Amino acid sequence: MYHIAIVEDEKDFSAQLVEYLEQYKKEHGVELQVSVFSDGESILKDYEPVYDAVFLDIQLPGINGMQTAEAIRGMDEEVVLMFITNMAQYAISGYAVEALDFVMKPVDYYVFAMKVGRVLKRVQKKERQQHTIVLNLSDGLKKLDARQIYFIEIQNRMLHYHTDEGEYIVKGTMQSVEQELAACSFTKCNHWYLVNLMHVKEVKKNLAVVGDYELEISRRNKNGFLKALTEYLGGGS
């Protein structure tokens, strides 16, 4: 069951999106729960991170869609955001809140269905990231959520886990950690680094920007790394 919120002040358009989602449910056999809000204040009031995705009109009365998205992102890092707009230039600023994409008005059903499919694929990938590993450190055990890991580095048969809490070092092999994280979105950018694709901010020439780090992409791994990243971002099949 996926829970989708629609934040749209135009009642007719909001009703159309609900109708499109009902059609999508029947065609694709997925369970969708839909909540509808007429403005930003409504969804932000007593907000709880219960939604898998939020479709937001940018031009809302009162708090606009971008301000609403910023507030949501401050309370919910996981929800997938999709903007609705009739002016494409407004949607570009959606990258600041890590919006997945935008829907242009008026909305054609088949275009909308493609966007919904992309949203659900992103939700599924986020779900795959929810994997817990336990590190056997010299002074005890450390439990980590895979989403906390930026990348894993191998040096002299020691694995360096670079995370949002700092660096942890354990004895091990890259092969073993690749197997352990096989169900998550981790890919090698070179022989020494196994990268969490959810933390890749940018690729420039032969460097991957991962969090605050710049990691070299080897010639051998470049095609595979870029393909994996494209598929993770929703550009693959």
FIKOLZA-1660 file (N, C-alpha, C; in steps of 0.1 Angstrom, whole numbers, plus 5000, padded with zeros to 4 digits):
% residues 237
   i   px   py   pz ch aa at
   1 5009 4988 5000  A  M  N
   1 5000 5000 5000  A  M CA
   1 5009 5012 5000  A  M  C
   2 5006 5021 4990  A  Y  N
   2 5014 5034 4990  A  Y CA
   2 5004 5045 4993  A  Y  C
   3 5009 5055 5001  A  H  N
   3 5001 5066 5005  A  H CA
   3 5006 5079 4998  A  H  C
   4 4997 5084 4990  A  I  N
   4 5001 5096 4982  A  I CA
   4 4992 5108 4986  A  I  C
   5 4998 5119 4988  A  A  N
   5 4991 5132 4991  A  A CA
   5 4991 5141 4979  A  A  C
   6 4980 5147 4977  A  I  N
   6 4979 5158 4966  A  I CA
   6 4976 5171 4973  A  I  C
   7 4984 5181 4970  A  V  N
   7 4982 5194 4975  A  V CA
   7 4979 5204 4964  A  V  C
   8 4966 5207 4962  A  E  N
   8 4962 5214 4950  A  E CA
   8 4949 5222 4953  A  E  C
   9 4950 5235 4950  A  D  N
   9 4939 5244 4954  A  D CA
   9 4927 5244 4943  A  D  C
  10 4930 5240 4931  A  E  N
  10 4920 5239 4921  A  E CA
  10 4912 5226 4922  A  E  C
  11 4900 5227 4927  A  K  N
  11 4892 5215 4930  A  K CA
  11 4890 5205 4918  A  K  C
  12 4887 5211 4906  A  D  N
  12 4886 5203 4894  A  D CA
  12 4898 5195 4891  A  D  C
  13 4909 5202 4892  A  F  N
  13 4922 5196 4888  A  F CA
  13 4926 5185 4898  A  F  C
  14 4923 5188 4911  A  S  N
  14 4926 5179 4922  A  S CA
  14 4918 5166 4920  A  S  C
  15 4905 5168 4916  A  A  N
  15 4896 5157 4913  A  A CA
  15 4901 5148 4902  A  A  C
  16 4906 5155 4892  A  Q  N
  16 4912 5148 4880  A  Q CA
  16 4924 5139 4884  A  Q  C
  17 4932 5145 4892  A  L  N
  17 4944 5137 4896  A  L CA
  17 4939 5124 4904  A  L  C
  18 4929 5126 4913  A  V  N
  18 4924 5115 4921  A  V CA
  18 4919 5104 4911  A  V  C
  19 4911 5109 4901  A  E  N
  19 4906 5100 4891  A  E CA
  19 4917 5092 4883  A  E  C
  20 4928 5100 4880  A  Y  N
  20 4939 5094 4873  A  Y CA
  20 4945 5083 4882  A  Y  C
  21 4947 5086 4895  A  L  N
  21 4953 5076 4904  A  L CA
  21 4944 5063 4905  A  L  C
  22 4931 5065 4905  A  E  N
  22 4922 5054 4905  A  E CA
  22 4923 5045 4893  A  E  C
  23 4925 5052 4881  A  Q  N
  23 4927 5045 4869  A  Q CA
  23 4941 5037 4869  A  Q  C
  24 4951 5044 4875  A  Y  N
  24 4964 5038 4876  A  Y CA
  24 4963 5025 4885  A  Y  C
  25 4956 5026 4896  A  K  N
  25 4954 5015 4905  A  K CA
  25 4949 5003 4897  A  K  C
  26 4938 5005 4889  A  K  N
  26 4932 4994 4882  A  K CA
  26 4941 4988 4871  A  K  C
  27 4948 4997 4864  A  E  N
  27 4956 4992 4853  A  E CA
  27 4969 4985 4858  A  E  C
  28 4974 4989 4870  A  H  N
  28 4987 4983 4874  A  H CA
  28 4986 4974 4886  A  H  C
  29 4974 4973 4892  A  G  N
  29 4972 4964 4903  A  G CA
  29 4979 4968 4915  A  G  C
  30 4981 4981 4918  A  V  N
  30 4988 4985 4930  A  V CA
  30 4977 4991 4940  A  V  C
  31 4980 4990 4953  A  E  N
  31 4972 4996 4963  A  E CA
  31 4976 5010 4966  A  E  C
  32 4967 5020 4964  A  L  N
  32 4971 5034 4967  A  L CA
  32 4961 5040 4976  A  L  C
  33 4965 5047 4986  A  Q  N
  33 4957 5055 4995  A  Q CA
  33 4960 5070 4991  A  Q  C
  34 4950 5077 4989  A  V  N
  34 4952 5091 4984  A  V CA
  34 4945 5101 4995  A  V  C
  35 4953 5111 4999  A  S  N
  35 4948 5122 5007  A  S CA
  35 4949 5135 5000  A  S  C
  36 4939 5143 5001  A  V  N
  36 4939 5155 4993  A  V CA
  36 4938 5167 5002  A  V  C
  37 4947 5177 4999  A  F  N
  37 4947 5190 5007  A  F CA
  37 4946 5202 4997  A  F  C
  38 4939 5212 5002  A  S  N
  38 4937 5224 4993  A  S CA
  38 4947 5234 4994  A  S  C
  39 4956 5233 5004  A  D  N
  39 4967 5243 5005  A  D CA
  39 4978 5238 5014  A  D  C
  40 4989 5246 5014  A  G  N
  40 5001 5241 5022  A  G CA
  40 4999 5240 5037  A  G  C
  41 4991 5250 5042  A  E  N
  41 4988 5250 5056  A  E CA
  41 4981 5237 5061  A  E  C
  42 4973 5232 5052  A  S  N
  42 4965 5220 5056  A  S CA
  42 4974 5208 5058  A  S  C
  43 4983 5206 5049  A  I  N
  43 4992 5194 5050  A  I CA
  43 5002 5195 5061  A  I  C
  44 5006 5208 5063  A  L  N
  44 5017 5210 5073  A  L CA
  44 5012 5209 5087  A  L  C
  45 4999 5212 5089  A  K  N
  45 4993 5211 5102  A  K CA
  45 4994 5197 5108  A  K  C
  46 5001 5196 5119  A  D  N
  46 5002 5182 5125  A  D CA
  46 5008 5172 5116  A  D  C
  47 5017 5177 5107  A  Y  N
  47 5023 5168 5097  A  Y CA
  47 5030 5156 5103  A  Y  C
  48 5027 5144 5098  A  E  N
  48 5034 5132 5102  A  E CA
  48 5040 5125 5090  A  E  C
  49 5052 5119 5090  A  P  N
  49 5058 5113 5079  A  P CA
  49 5052 5100 5075  A  P  C
  50 5039 5100 5070  A  V  N
  50 5032 5088 5067  A  V CA
  50 5030 5087 5052  A  V  C
  51 5034 5097 5044  A  Y  N
  51 5032 5096 5030  A  Y CA
  51 5044 5091 5023  A  Y  C
  52 5042 5083 5012  A  D  N
  52 5053 5078 5004  A  D CA
  52 5057 5089 4994  A  D  C
  53 5047 5097 4989  A  A  N
  53 5049 5107 4979  A  A CA
  53 5039 5119 4981  A  A  C
  54 5043 5131 4978  A  V  N
  54 5035 5143 4978  A  V CA
  54 5035 5150 4965  A  V  C
  55 5024 5151 4958  A  F  N
  55 5022 5159 4946  A  F CA
  55 5018 5173 4950  A  F  C
  56 5027 5183 4947  A  L  N
  56 5025 5197 4952  A  L CA
  56 5023 5207 4941  A  L  C
  57 5012 5214 4941  A  D  N
  57 5011 5226 4932  A  D CA
  57 5021 5237 4937  A  D  C
  58 5028 5242 4928  A  I  N
  58 5038 5253 4932  A  I CA
  58 5030 5266 4935  A  I  C
  59 5020 5269 4927  A  Q  N
  59 5013 5282 4929  A  Q CA
  59 5001 5280 4938  A  Q  C
  60 5003 5278 4951  A  L  N
  60 4993 5277 4961  A  L CA
  60 4990 5290 4968  A  L  C
  61 4978 5292 4973  A  P  N
  61 4975 5304 4981  A  P CA
  61 4982 5303 4994  A  P  C
  62 4985 5315 5000  A  G  N
  62 4992 5315 5013  A  G CA
  62 5006 5310 5011  A  G  C
  63 5009 5299 5018  A  I  N
  63 5023 5293 5017  A  I CA
  63 5023 5286 5004  A  I  C
  64 5033 5291 4995  A  N  N
  64 5033 5285 4982  A  N CA
  64 5039 5270 4982  A  N  C
  65 5039 5264 4971  A  G  N
  65 5043 5250 4970  A  G CA
  65 5057 5248 4974  A  G  C
  66 5066 5257 4970  A  M  N
  66 5080 5256 4973  A  M CA
  66 5083 5257 4988  A  M  C
  67 5076 5267 4994  A  Q  N
  67 5078 5269 5009  A  Q CA
  67 5072 5256 5016  A  Q  C
  68 5061 5251 5011  A  T  N
  68 5055 5239 5017  A  T CA
  68 5064 5227 5016  A  T  C
  69 5071 5226 5004  A  A  N
  69 5080 5215 5002  A  A CA
  69 5092 5216 5011  A  A  C
  70 5097 5228 5013  A  E  N
  70 5108 5230 5022  A  E CA
  70 5105 5226 5037  A  E  C
  71 5093 5230 5041  A  A  N
  71 5088 5227 5054  A  A CA
  71 5086 5211 5056  A  A  C
  72 5081 5205 5045  A  I  N
  72 5079 5190 5046  A  I CA
  72 5093 5184 5046  A  I  C
  73 5102 5188 5038  A  R  N
  73 5115 5182 5038  A  R CA
  73 5122 5183 5051  A  R  C
  74 5120 5194 5058  A  G  N
  74 5126 5196 5071  A  G CA
  74 5121 5186 5082  A  G  C
  75 5109 5181 5079  A  M  N
  75 5103 5171 5088  A  M CA
  75 5103 5156 5083  A  M  C
  76 5106 5155 5070  A  D  N
  76 5105 5142 5064  A  D CA
  76 5115 5141 5053  A  D  C
  77 5126 5134 5055  A  E  N
  77 5137 5133 5045  A  E CA
  77 5134 5122 5035  A  E  C
  78 5125 5113 5038  A  E  N
  78 5123 5102 5029  A  E CA
  78 5112 5104 5018  A  E  C
  79 5102 5112 5021  A  V  N
  79 5090 5113 5012  A  V CA
  79 5095 5118 4998  A  V  C
  80 5089 5113 4988  A  V  N
  80 5092 5117 4974  A  V CA
  80 5083 5129 4970  A  V  C
  81 5089 5139 4966  A  L  N
  81 5082 5151 4962  A  L CA
  81 5081 5153 4947  A  L  C
  82 5069 5156 4942  A  M  N
  82 5067 5158 4928  A  M CA
  82 5059 5171 4927  A  M  C
  83 5064 5181 4919  A  F  N
  83 5057 5194 4917  A  F CA
  83 5047 5194 4906  A  F  C
  84 5037 5201 4907  A  I  N
  84 5027 5204 4897  A  I CA
  84 5027 5218 4893  A  I  C
  85 5028 5221 4880  A  T  N
  85 5030 5236 4877  A  T CA
  85 5026 5238 4862  A  T  C
  86 5022 5250 4859  A  N  N
  86 5020 5253 4845  A  N CA
  86 5032 5262 4839  A  N  C
  87 5042 5264 4848  A  M  N
  87 5054 5271 4844  A  M CA
  87 5066 5264 4847  A  M  C
  88 5073 5258 4837  A  A  N
  88 5084 5248 4839  A  A CA
  88 5095 5255 4847  A  A  C
  89 5098 5268 4845  A  Q  N
  89 5109 5274 4852  A  Q CA
  89 5108 5274 4867  A  Q  C
  90 5096 5273 4872  A  Y  N
  90 5094 5272 4886  A  Y CA
  90 5099 5259 4892  A  Y  C
  91 5097 5249 4884  A  A  N
  91 5100 5235 4888  A  A CA
  91 5115 5233 4890  A  A  C
  92 5123 5241 4883  A  I  N
  92 5138 5239 4884  A  I CA
  92 5143 5241 4898  A  I  C
  93 5137 5250 4906  A  S  N
  93 5141 5252 4919  A  S CA
  93 5138 5241 4929  A  S  C
  94 5130 5231 4923  A  G  N
  94 5127 5219 4931  A  G CA
  94 5139 5211 4935  A  G  C
  95 5150 5212 4928  A  Y  N
  95 5162 5205 4932  A  Y CA
  95 5167 5208 4946  A  Y  C
  96 5164 5220 4950  A  A  N
  96 5168 5224 4964  A  A CA
  96 5161 5216 4975  A  A  C
  97 5150 5210 4972  A  V  N
  97 5143 5202 4982  A  V CA
  97 5143 5187 4977  A  V  C
  98 5152 5184 4967  A  E  N
  98 5153 5171 4962  A  E CA
  98 5140 5165 4956  A  E  C
  99 5133 5174 4949  A  A  N
  99 5121 5169 4942  A  A CA
  99 5125 5159 4931  A  A  C
 100 5117 5149 4929  A  L  N
 100 5120 5139 4919  A  L CA
 100 5118 5145 4905  A  L  C
 101 5107 5152 4903  A  D  N
 101 5103 5156 4889  A  D CA
 101 5092 5166 4891  A  D  C
 102 5086 5170 4879  A  F  N
 102 5074 5179 4880  A  F CA
 102 5064 5175 4869  A  F  C
 103 5052 5178 4871  A  V  N
 103 5041 5175 4862  A  V CA
 103 5036 5188 4856  A  V  C
 104 5035 5189 4843  A  M  N
 104 5030 5201 4837  A  M CA
 104 5015 5201 4835  A  M  C
 105 5008 5212 4838  A  K  N
 105 4994 5214 4836  A  K CA
 105 4993 5219 4821  A  K  C
 106 4982 5215 4814  A  P  N
 106 4972 5205 4818  A  P CA
 106 4979 5191 4817  A  P  C
 107 4974 5182 4825  A  V  N
 107 4980 5169 4826  A  V CA
 107 4973 5158 4818  A  V  C
 108 4981 5152 4809  A  D  N
 108 4977 5141 4801  A  D CA
 108 4978 5128 4810  A  D  C
 109 4968 5119 4809  A  Y  N
 109 4968 5107 4818  A  Y CA
 109 4981 5099 4816  A  Y  C
 110 4984 5096 4804  A  Y  N
 110 4996 5087 4801  A  Y CA
 110 5009 5093 4806  A  Y  C
 111 5010 5106 4805  A  V  N
 111 5022 5113 4810  A  V CA
 111 5022 5112 4825  A  V  C
 112 5010 5114 4831  A  F  N
 112 5009 5113 4846  A  F CA
 112 5012 5099 4851  A  F  C
 113 5007 5089 4844  A  A  N
 113 5009 5075 4848  A  A CA
 113 5024 5072 4847  A  A  C
 114 5031 5077 4838  A  M  N
 114 5046 5075 4837  A  M CA
 114 5053 5081 4849  A  M  C
 115 5048 5093 4853  A  K  N
 115 5054 5100 4865  A  K CA
 115 5051 5092 4877  A  K  C
 116 5039 5087 4879  A  V  N
 116 5035 5079 4890  A  V CA
 116 5044 5067 4891  A  V  C
 117 5046 5060 4880  A  G  N
 117 5054 5049 4880  A  G CA
 117 5068 5052 4884  A  G  C
 118 5073 5063 4880  A  R  N
 118 5087 5068 4884  A  R CA
 118 5087 5070 4899  A  R  C
 119 5077 5076 4905  A  V  N
 119 5076 5079 4919  A  V CA
 119 5076 5066 4927  A  V  C
 120 5068 5056 4923  A  L  N
 120 5067 5044 4930  A  L CA
 120 5080 5036 4929  A  L  C
 121 5087 5037 4918  A  K  N
 121 5100 5031 4916  A  K CA
 121 5110 5037 4926  A  K  C
 122 5110 5050 4928  A  R  N
 122 5118 5057 4938  A  R CA
 122 5115 5052 4952  A  R  C
 123 5102 5051 4955  A  V  N
 123 5098 5047 4968  A  V CA
 123 5103 5033 4971  A  V  C
 124 5102 5024 4961  A  Q  N
 124 5107 5010 4962  A  Q CA
 124 5122 5010 4965  A  Q  C
 125 5129 5019 4958  A  K  N
 125 5144 5019 4960  A  K CA
 125 5147 5024 4974  A  K  C
 126 5140 5034 4979  A  K  N
 126 5142 5039 4992  A  K CA
 126 5139 5027 5003  A  K  C
 127 5129 5019 5000  A  E  N
 127 5126 5008 5009  A  E CA
 127 5137 4998 5009  A  E  C
 128 5144 4996 4997  A  R  N
 128 5155 4987 4997  A  R CA
 128 5167 4992 5005  A  R  C
 129 5168 5005 5007  A  Q  N
 129 5179 5011 5014  A  Q CA
 129 5177 5008 5029  A  Q  C
 130 5165 5004 5034  A  Q  N
 130 5162 5002 5048  A  Q CA
 130 5168 4988 5052  A  Q  C
 131 5181 4988 5054  A  H  N
 131 5188 4975 5057  A  H CA
 131 5197 4978 5068  A  H  C
 132 5197 4970 5079  A  T  N
 132 5206 4972 5091  A  T CA
 132 5218 4963 5090  A  T  C
 133 5229 4969 5093  A  I  N
 133 5241 4961 5094  A  I CA
 133 5247 4963 5108  A  I  C
 134 5255 4953 5112  A  V  N
 134 5262 4954 5125  A  V CA
 134 5277 4953 5123  A  V  C
 135 5284 4963 5128  A  L  N
 135 5299 4964 5127  A  L CA
 135 5305 4959 5140  A  L  C
 136 5314 4950 5138  A  N  N
 136 5321 4944 5150  A  N CA
 136 5334 4953 5152  A  N  C
 137 5333 4963 5160  A  L  N
 137 5344 4973 5163  A  L CA
 137 5353 4967 5174  A  L  C
 138 5364 4973 5175  A  S  N
 138 5374 4969 5185  A  S CA
 138 5368 4971 5199  A  S  C
 139 5360 4981 5201  A  D  N
 139 5354 4984 5214  A  D CA
 139 5340 4981 5216  A  D  C
 140 5334 4972 5207  A  G  N
 140 5320 4968 5208  A  G CA
 140 5314 4967 5195  A  G  C
 141 5300 4967 5195  A  L  N
 141 5292 4966 5183  A  L CA
 141 5286 4979 5179  A  L  C
 142 5284 4981 5166  A  K  N
 142 5278 4993 5161  A  K CA
 142 5267 4990 5151  A  K  C
 143 5255 4993 5154  A  K  N
 143 5244 4991 5144  A  K CA
 143 5243 5003 5135  A  K  C
 144 5242 5000 5122  A  L  N
 144 5240 5011 5112  A  L CA
 144 5229 5008 5102  A  L  C
 145 5222 5018 5099  A  D  N
 145 5212 5017 5088  A  D CA
 145 5220 5020 5075  A  D  C
 146 5217 5012 5065  A  A  N
 146 5225 5014 5052  A  A CA
 146 5223 5028 5047  A  A  C
 147 5212 5035 5050  A  R  N
 147 5211 5048 5045  A  R CA
 147 5220 5058 5051  A  R  C
 148 5226 5055 5063  A  Q  N
 148 5236 5063 5069  A  Q CA
 148 5249 5063 5062  A  Q  C
 149 5252 5053 5054  A  I  N
 149 5265 5051 5048  A  I CA
 149 5266 5059 5035  A  I  C
 150 5277 5067 5035  A  Y  N
 150 5280 5074 5022  A  Y CA
 150 5287 5065 5013  A  Y  C
 151 5298 5059 5017  A  F  N
 151 5305 5050 5009  A  F CA
 151 5314 5041 5019  A  F  C
 152 5319 5030 5013  A  I  N
 152 5328 5021 5021  A  I CA
 152 5341 5020 5013  A  I  C
 153 5352 5022 5020  A  E  N
 153 5365 5022 5014  A  E CA
 153 5373 5010 5019  A  E  C
 154 5381 5004 5011  A  I  N
 154 5390 4993 5015  A  I CA
 154 5404 4998 5015  A  I  C
 155 5411 4996 5026  A  Q  N
 155 5425 4999 5028  A  Q CA
 155 5432 4989 5036  A  Q  C
 156 5442 4982 5030  A  N  N
 156 5450 4972 5037  A  N CA
 156 5441 4962 5045  A  N  C
 157 5432 4957 5038  A  R  N
 157 5422 4947 5043  A  R CA
 157 5414 4952 5055  A  R  C
 158 5412 4965 5055  A  M  N
 158 5403 4971 5065  A  M CA
 158 5393 4979 5058  A  M  C
 159 5380 4977 5062  A  L  N
 159 5369 4984 5056  A  L CA
 159 5366 4997 5064  A  L  C
 160 5366 5008 5057  A  H  N
 160 5363 5021 5063  A  H CA
 160 5349 5025 5059  A  H  C
 161 5340 5026 5069  A  Y  N
 161 5326 5030 5067  A  Y CA
 161 5325 5045 5069  A  Y  C
 162 5323 5052 5058  A  H  N
 162 5321 5067 5060  A  H CA
 162 5306 5070 5061  A  H  C
 163 5302 5075 5072  A  T  N
 163 5288 5076 5075  A  T CA
 163 5284 5090 5080  A  T  C
 164 5272 5092 5082  A  D  N
 164 5267 5105 5087  A  D CA
 164 5271 5107 5102  A  D  C
 165 5276 5097 5108  A  E  N
 165 5280 5098 5122  A  E CA
 165 5295 5098 5124  A  E  C
 166 5302 5096 5113  A  G  N
 166 5317 5096 5113  A  G CA
 166 5322 5083 5106  A  G  C
 167 5334 5080 5109  A  E  N
 167 5341 5069 5102  A  E CA
 167 5343 5057 5111  A  E  C
 168 5339 5045 5107  A  Y  N
 168 5341 5033 5115  A  Y CA
 168 5350 5023 5107  A  Y  C
 169 5359 5017 5113  A  I  N
 169 5369 5008 5107  A  I CA
 169 5368 4994 5112  A  I  C
 170 5366 4984 5103  A  V  N
 170 5365 4970 5107  A  V CA
 170 5373 4962 5098  A  V  C
 171 5377 4950 5102  A  K  N
 171 5384 4941 5093  A  K CA
 171 5374 4934 5084  A  K  C
 172 5378 4933 5071  A  G  N
 172 5369 4926 5062  A  G CA
 172 5373 4927 5048  A  G  C
 173 5365 4922 5039  A  T  N
 173 5368 4923 5024  A  T CA
 173 5357 4930 5017  A  T  C
 174 5361 4936 5006  A  M  N
 174 5351 4943 4998  A  M CA
 174 5340 4934 4993  A  M  C
 175 5345 4922 4989  A  Q  N
 175 5335 4912 4984  A  Q CA
 175 5324 4908 4994  A  Q  C
 176 5328 4907 5007  A  S  N
 176 5319 4904 5017  A  S CA
 176 5308 4915 5019  A  S  C
 177 5313 4928 5019  A  V  N
 177 5304 4939 5021  A  V CA
 177 5295 4941 5009  A  V  C
 178 5300 4938 4997  A  E  N
 178 5292 4939 4985  A  E CA
 178 5280 4929 4986  A  E  C
 179 5283 4917 4991  A  Q  N
 179 5273 4906 4992  A  Q CA
 179 5263 4910 5003  A  Q  C
 180 5267 4916 5014  A  E  N
 180 5258 4920 5024  A  E CA
 180 5249 4931 5020  A  E  C
 181 5254 4940 5011  A  L  N
 181 5245 4952 5007  A  L CA
 181 5240 4950 4993  A  L  C
 182 5240 4937 4988  A  A  N
 182 5235 4934 4975  A  A CA
 182 5221 4939 4972  A  A  C
 183 5212 4939 4982  A  A  N
 183 5199 4943 4980  A  A CA
 183 5197 4958 4981  A  A  C
 184 5207 4965 4984  A  C  N
 184 5207 4980 4985  A  C CA
 184 5213 4986 4973  A  C  C
 185 5212 4999 4972  A  S  N
 185 5217 5006 4960  A  S CA
 185 5232 5011 4962  A  S  C
 186 5241 5001 4963  A  F  N
 186 5255 5004 4964  A  F CA
 186 5262 4999 4951  A  F  C
 187 5271 5007 4946  A  T  N
 187 5278 5004 4934  A  T CA
 187 5293 5009 4935  A  T  C
 188 5302 5001 4930  A  K  N
 188 5316 5005 4929  A  K CA
 188 5318 5017 4919  A  K  C
 189 5326 5027 4923  A  C  N
 189 5330 5037 4914  A  C CA
 189 5345 5034 4910  A  C  C
 190 5352 5027 4918  A  N  N
 190 5365 5021 4915  A  N CA
 190 5368 5010 4924  A  N  C
 191 5380 5004 4924  A  H  N
 191 5383 4992 4931  A  H CA
 191 5382 4994 4946  A  H  C
 192 5384 5007 4951  A  W  N
 192 5385 5010 4965  A  W CA
 192 5373 5015 4972  A  W  C
 193 5363 5019 4964  A  Y  N
 193 5351 5026 4969  A  Y CA
 193 5338 5019 4965  A  Y  C
 194 5330 5016 4975  A  L  N
 194 5316 5011 4972  A  L CA
 194 5307 5022 4977  A  L  C
 195 5299 5028 4967  A  V  N
 195 5292 5040 4969  A  V CA
 195 5277 5038 4971  A  V  C
 196 5271 5045 4981  A  N  N
 196 5257 5045 4983  A  N CA
 196 5251 5055 4973  A  N  C
 197 5244 5051 4963  A  L  N
 197 5239 5059 4952  A  L CA
 197 5229 5070 4957  A  L  C
 198 5223 5068 4969  A  M  N
 198 5213 5078 4974  A  M CA
 198 5221 5091 4978  A  M  C
 199 5234 5090 4980  A  H  N
 199 5242 5101 4985  A  H CA
 199 5250 5108 4974  A  H  C
 200 5248 5103 4962  A  V  N
 200 5256 5109 4951  A  V CA
 200 5249 5122 4947  A  V  C
 201 5256 5133 4949  A  K  N
 201 5251 5147 4945  A  K CA
 201 5253 5151 4931  A  K  C
 202 5265 5146 4926  A  E  N
 202 5269 5151 4912  A  E CA
 202 5280 5142 4907  A  E  C
 203 5280 5141 4894  A  V  N
 203 5292 5134 4887  A  V CA
 203 5298 5145 4878  A  V  C
 204 5311 5147 4880  A  K  N
 204 5318 5157 4871  A  K CA
 204 5330 5151 4866  A  K  C
 205 5331 5149 4853  A  K  N
 205 5342 5142 4846  A  K CA
 205 5344 5128 4852  A  K  C
 206 5355 5126 4859  A  N  N
 206 5358 5113 4865  A  N CA
 206 5357 5113 4880  A  N  C
 207 5348 5122 4885  A  L  N
 207 5346 5123 4900  A  L CA
 207 5332 5121 4903  A  L  C
 208 5329 5114 4914  A  A  N
 208 5316 5113 4920  A  A CA
 208 5316 5121 4933  A  A  C
 209 5306 5131 4934  A  V  N
 209 5305 5138 4946  A  V CA
 209 5295 5131 4955  A  V  C
 210 5300 5126 4966  A  V  N
 210 5292 5118 4975  A  V CA
 210 5293 5124 4989  A  V  C
 211 5282 5130 4993  A  G  N
 211 5282 5138 5005  A  G CA
 211 5292 5150 5003  A  G  C
 212 5302 5151 5012  A  D  N
 212 5312 5161 5011  A  D CA
 212 5325 5156 5005  A  D  C
 213 5324 5144 4999  A  Y  N
 213 5336 5137 4994  A  Y CA
 213 5336 5137 4978  A  Y  C
 214 5348 5138 4972  A  E  N
 214 5349 5136 4958  A  E CA
 214 5357 5123 4955  A  E  C
 215 5351 5113 4949  A  L  N
 215 5357 5100 4947  A  L CA
 215 5360 5098 4932  A  L  C
 216 5371 5093 4929  A  E  N
 216 5375 5090 4916  A  E CA
 216 5367 5079 4910  A  E  C
 217 5362 5081 4898  A  I  N
 217 5355 5070 4890  A  I CA
 217 5366 5064 4880  A  I  C
 218 5369 5051 4882  A  S  N
 218 5379 5045 4873  A  S CA
 218 5373 5043 4859  A  S  C
 219 5382 5042 4849  A  R  N
 219 5377 5039 4836  A  R CA
 219 5370 5026 4835  A  R  C
 220 5375 5016 4842  A  R  N
 220 5369 5003 4842  A  R CA
 220 5355 5003 4848  A  R  C
 221 5352 5011 4858  A  N  N
 221 5339 5011 4865  A  N CA
 221 5330 5021 4860  A  N  C
 222 5334 5030 4851  A  K  N
 222 5326 5042 4848  A  K CA
 222 5313 5039 4842  A  K  C
 223 5313 5030 4832  A  N  N
 223 5300 5027 4825  A  N CA
 223 5290 5020 4834  A  N  C
 224 5295 5011 4842  A  G  N
 224 5286 5004 4852  A  G CA
 224 5281 5013 4863  A  G  C
 225 5290 5022 4867  A  F  N
 225 5286 5032 4878  A  F CA
 225 5275 5041 4873  A  F  C
 226 5277 5047 4861  A  L  N
 226 5268 5057 4855  A  L CA
 226 5255 5050 4852  A  L  C
 227 5255 5038 4847  A  K  N
 227 5243 5030 4844  A  K CA
 227 5235 5028 4857  A  K  C
 228 5242 5023 4868  A  A  N
 228 5235 5021 4880  A  A CA
 228 5229 5034 4886  A  A  C
 229 5236 5045 4885  A  L  N
 229 5232 5058 4890  A  L CA
 229 5219 5062 4882  A  L  C
 230 5220 5061 4869  A  T  N
 230 5208 5065 4860  A  T CA
 230 5196 5057 4864  A  T  C
 231 5198 5044 4866  A  E  N
 231 5186 5035 4870  A  E CA
 231 5181 5039 4883  A  E  C
 232 5190 5042 4893  A  Y  N
 232 5186 5046 4906  A  Y CA
 232 5178 5059 4906  A  Y  C
 233 5182 5068 4897  A  L  N
 233 5175 5081 4896  A  L CA
 233 5162 5080 4888  A  L  C
 234 5159 5069 4883  A  G  N
 234 5146 5067 4876  A  G CA
 234 5147 5067 4861  A  G  C
 235 5159 5068 4855  A  G  N
 235 5160 5069 4841  A  G CA
 235 5161 5056 4834  A  G  C
 236 5163 5045 4842  A  G  N
 236 5163 5032 4835  A  G CA
 236 5150 5026 4835  A  G  C
 237 5149 5014 4829  A  S  N
 237 5137 5007 4828  A  S CA
 237 5132 5000 4841  A  S  C
% end
